[in-house]
Amino acid sequence: MVAGRRMRAVEIIAKGGILLSPPCGTFEQAVAGLVDTLVANKRLPDAMRHGAVRAVCDRETMASTAIVEIGVSVPHARIDGVAGVIAALAATPTALYYATAGVPISIMVLVFSAPDMIGEHLNTLASISLLLQSPTLRRNVEHAADAAAALNILRGQNGRRL
């Protein structure tokens, strides 16, 4: 990445990976699945797997990252050892986990960044939140045939470049 140039949120997700209909059930299982996806796509070192899951789960206990009105969660943490900003997305037509009784979260975007990337971290979170406001986009991603189709759906969001 060229210095001073921000990557679009969708392209950050594209590099990190997309996981469709993963076998989850709990917040921690969903996070672990996305961390595994980041490791598999060489965005996160394998040695950081456990610490990354713990950092996000610990951060979530302070304040939920679920946007319950739209069934989306954007858990995040800034941790040493991450190069820039990385992200991965999980989606299912049912529920990855339940934020509270009867409140399904069907899309999760996990975001990590280096501790010194505060502005880029916040910009990425804002871009992801804006991107996922569309009910049609969310429904299409939840029902995508595969990761490539989900990525095409994300890239085509009203031609916006986030």
Rosetta blueprint (number, residue, H / E / L):
1 M L
2 V L
3 A L
4 G L
5 R L
6 R L
7 M L
8 R L
9 A H
10 V H
11 E H
12 I H
13 I H
14 A H
15 K H
16 G H
17 G L
18 I E
19 L E
20 L E
21 S L
22 P L
23 P L
24 C L
25 G L
26 T L
27 F H
28 E H
29 Q H
30 A H
31 V H
32 A H
33 G H
34 L H
35 V H
36 D H
37 T H
38 L H
39 V H
40 A H
41 N L
42 K L
43 R L
44 L L
45 P L
46 D H
47 A H
48 M H
49 R H
50 H H
51 G H
52 A H
53 V H
54 R H
55 A H
56 V H
57 C H
58 D H
59 R H
60 E H
61 T H
62 M H
63 A L
64 S L
65 T L
66 A E
67 I E
68 V L
69 E L
70 I L
71 G L
72 V E
73 S E
74 V L
75 P L
76 H E
77 A E
78 R E
79 I L
80 D L
81 G L
82 V L
83 A L
84 G L
85 V E
86 I E
87 A E
88 A E
89 L E
90 A E
91 A E
92 T L
93 P L
94 T L
95 A L
96 L L
97 Y E
98 Y E
99 A E
100 T E
101 A L
102 G L
103 V E
104 P E
105 I E
106 S L
107 I E
108 M E
109 V E
110 L E
111 V E
112 F E
113 S E
114 A L
115 P L
116 D L
117 M L
118 I H
119 G H
120 E H
121 H H
122 L H
123 N H
124 T H
125 L H
126 A H
127 S H
128 I H
129 S H
130 L H
131 L H
132 L L
133 Q L
134 S L
135 P H
136 T H
137 L H
138 R H
139 R H
140 N H
141 V H
142 E H
143 H L
144 A L
145 A L
146 D L
147 A H
148 A H
149 A H
150 A H
151 L H
152 N H
153 I H
154 L H
155 R H
156 G L
157 Q H
158 N H
159 G H
160 R L
161 R L
162 L L
